[in-house]
Every structure is written in structure tokens, then in C-alpha cells.
Amino acid sequence: MPKLLHLVASPRADSESSAGARAFLDRFRQARPGWDVDEMNLWRENLPEFDGEILQAKYARMGGRAFTDGQREAFAAAERMAVRLDLAERVVISTPMWNFGIPYKLKHWLDIINQPGLTFRFDPSRGYLPLLKDRPTLVILASGGDFTTGISRGRTDLATPYLREALRFMGLRDLHFVAIGPTSGPATHTAAARERAHRRLAEMAARF
């Protein structure tokens, strides 16, 4: 059964990014009833701290050294998460923008799986090369301000370029971004932004 992996980066079930994901996934399930949707809530997932044995495992692999037993056990957590991503034919990331960037849980997940020999490798003559196969990947990004029409009053969207580069580094290049914003302010503005985004998401889901 083909699988879509949905990474949930908001701690709130009623958040705008979560609502956008529901609008997308409801239509996706209608269009592709034979697909399995694997939801990975990063706030409920047991994400290991990136220190100690798992950190030493990364440097052991970078230095061409064999793992100790403790390093092998710690690195297995990163391998399981990377495999869960790699088994998905489609990926959806729903996330709020926090302080112009991404929530620390999403960064935490990226730091765990972005490992040499796991999601990328280094070739002396060609540089860094991704190890994951490409697949359609959608990022639903909700922000309190409006970063889509140029009225963000000088603030900068750091989340989109960061996620684009981090995902491409591992091999995910077929990227699509849908912004939802503003999510705060006059109700007429937030409702219009939500409606525009949900309409676009439903249209995308039918062919994703």
C-alpha cells in the first residue's frame, strides 16, 4: 500500500497549519482511497536528544570508524526515522512559523535524520550528495503575518528558505509550499487568507 507521511509540527490540534493539513488530506483521501496516511506528530514522538552516543556515532561515521555498541544502538533511532520518511511516496509537513523560522521540534527531527551515510554522503570530487529518492513534498506554513503579498512590514520569512535547503540536501527536490497568513488580525483578513489557502490545498490534493 503506498504511503503518505504527514509530519505535524504544531503542538495545537486546532492550529491553522493543522486545519490546512486536514483540508488537504480530506481531499487526498477521496482522490487516493488506497493510500495509507502515516501521521507523525513531532510533539508526541520520542525524539532522542542529539548528544552523547548518537552525536559520537555521527562523528565516528564521518571519520570512517566503526560504531561502538552504544553508538550503534543510539544511531538506530535516527535510522528508524529516516526509513519512515524514505518509505513514503508523498510527504506533507504542516507547521507554524515561530519567530520567523520553524518550531524547534521540526528542527530537532531534521537534525536527527540528517546524517552521513543515512540521508546524504560526501564525495571528494563531487561534494555533498543526497541519498533519499525524490518525491512530491508539500509544506503547509502558517504565519501570524502576511508573507505572501509583501506587507510583512520588513519581517523576513526564514522558514521557507531553510526548509527548502534542508529537504533538498537530503534529496527531496519536488517541493511545494502553501502559505496560510495572516492568521492574526482582523477576522475578515484571516478568514480570506484561510479560504484562499484551503482552496489551493484542496485543488493540489486531487493531483498530488
C-alpha positions in Angstrom: 0.0 0.0 0.0 1.5 3.4 -1.0 2.1 5.8 1.9 1.9 9.5 2.6 3.9 10.7 5.6 2.3 13.7 7.4 4.7 15.5 9.8 2.8 17.5 12.3 5.0 20.4 13.7 2.3 22.3 15.6 1.5 21.5 19.2 -2.1 22.7 18.7 -4.7 20.4 17.1 -6.8 23.4 16.2 -3.9 25.4 14.7 -4.1 27.0 11.3 -1.4 24.7 9.9 -3.3 21.7 11.2 -6.6 22.9 9.7 -4.8 23.4 6.4 -3.5 19.8 6.6 -6.9 18.5 7.2 -8.3 20.3 4.2 -5.6 18.8 2.1 -5.7 15.3 3.5 -9.5 15.0 3.3 -9.4 15.7 -0.4 -6.3 13.5 -0.8 -8.1 10.5 0.8 -11.0 11.0 -1.6 -8.7 11.1 -4.6 -6.5 8.2 -3.4 -8.6 5.9 -1.2 -6.0 3.1 -1.5 -3.2 5.1 0.2 -2.1 4.9 3.8 -1.6 8.2 5.7 1.1 7.9 8.4 0.8 10.8 10.8 3.9 11.6 12.8 3.2 14.2 15.5 6.6 15.6 16.4 5.3 16.7 19.8 4.3 13.2 20.7 7.2 11.4 19.1 10.1 10.2 21.2 12.8 12.3 19.6 16.2 11.4 21.1 18.4 14.3 22.3 21.2 14.8 19.8 24.0 14.4 22.2 26.1 11.6 23.8 26.2 8.4 21.9 24.2 9.5 18.8 26.4 12.5 18.4 29.5 10.4 18.8 28.1 8.0 16.2 27.8 10.8 13.7 31.4 11.7 14.1 32.5 8.1 14.1 30.8 7.6 10.7 32.3 10.9 9.4 35.7 9.7 10.4 35.3 6.2 8.9 35.4 4.5 12.3 33.3 1.5 13.4 30.4 2.2 15.9 30.7 1.0 19.5 27.7 -0.9 20.7 26.3 2.2 22.4 26.7 4.3 19.3 25.1 1.6 17.1 22.1 1.4 19.4 21.7 5.2 19.5 22.1 5.7 15.8 19.4 3.1 15.2 16.8 5.7 16.3 18.0 8.0 13.5 17.8 5.1 11.1 14.3 4.2 12.0 13.1 7.8 11.5 14.9 8.1 8.2 13.4 4.8 6.9 10.0 6.0 7.9 10.5 9.0 5.7 12.1 7.1 2.9 9.2 4.6 2.7 6.7 7.4 2.0 5.8 8.1 -1.6 4.5 11.5 -0.6 5.3 13.8 2.2 3.3 16.6 3.9 4.8 18.9 6.5 2.3 21.2 8.4 4.0 23.8 10.5 3.6 27.2 12.0 6.2 29.9 11.6 7.8 30.6 15.0 10.0 33.7 15.4 10.3 33.8 11.5 11.6 30.3 11.5 10.3 26.8 12.3 9.4 25.2 15.6 12.3 23.5 17.5 10.6 20.1 17.2 10.8 20.2 13.4 14.4 21.3 13.6 15.1 18.5 16.1 13.7 15.9 13.7 15.8 17.3 10.8 18.9 17.3 13.0 18.3 13.6 13.9 17.8 12.2 10.4 20.2 14.4 8.5 23.2 12.0 9.0 26.1 11.0 6.8 25.5 7.6 5.2 21.9 7.9 6.0 20.4 10.8 4.1 23.5 12.2 2.5 27.1 11.3 1.6 30.2 13.2 0.8 32.2 12.6 -2.4 35.6 14.2 -2.5 35.2 15.1 -6.2 31.5 16.0 -6.3 30.8 17.3 -2.8 27.7 16.5 -0.8 25.2 14.1 -2.4 21.7 13.3 -1.3 20.8 9.7 -0.5 17.0 9.9 -0.4 14.9 9.5 -3.6 12.9 12.5 -4.7 9.1 12.5 -4.2 6.4 15.2 -4.1 6.7 17.1 -0.8 4.2 19.7 0.4 5.0 22.2 3.2 1.9 24.0 4.7 3.3 27.0 6.5 1.0 29.2 8.7 2.2 32.6 10.0 0.6 35.3 12.0 1.8 37.9 9.5 1.3 38.0 5.7 4.4 36.8 3.9 2.7 36.2 0.6 1.7 39.8 -0.5 4.7 41.8 0.7 3.0 43.5 3.6 5.0 41.8 6.4 6.4 45.2 7.5 10.0 44.3 6.9 10.0 41.0 8.6 11.7 38.1 6.9 10.4 34.5 6.3 13.3 32.4 7.3 11.3 29.2 7.5 10.7 28.7 3.7 14.4 29.0 2.5 15.6 26.9 5.4 13.2 24.1 4.8 13.8 24.2 1.0 17.5 23.8 1.5 17.4 21.2 4.3 15.0 19.0 2.4 16.8 19.4 -0.9 20.1 18.4 0.8 18.6 15.0 1.6 17.1 14.6 -1.9 13.6 16.0 -1.6 13.5 18.4 -4.5 9.9 18.2 -5.8 8.8 20.8 -3.2 5.6 22.7 -3.0 4.9 25.5 -0.4 1.4 26.8 0.6 1.4 29.7 3.0 -1.5 30.5 5.3 -1.4 34.0 6.5 -2.1 36.3 8.1 -3.6 34.1 10.9 -3.9 37.0 13.3 -5.6 40.4 12.9 -9.0 41.4 11.6 -11.3 38.4 11.1 -12.1 39.4 7.5 -8.4 39.2 6.6 -7.7 35.9 8.4 -10.8 34.3 7.0 -9.9 35.3 3.5 -6.4 34.0 3.9 -7.6 30.7 5.2 -10.2 30.3 2.4 -7.6 31.0 -0.3 -5.1 28.6 1.2 -7.7 25.8 1.8 -9.0 26.2 -1.7 -5.5 25.8 -3.2 -4.7 22.9 -0.9 -7.9 21.0 -2.0 -7.0 21.6 -5.6 -3.5 20.4 -5.1 -4.6 17.3 -3.2 -6.5 15.9 -6.2 -3.4 15.6 -8.2 -0.6 15.3 -5.6 
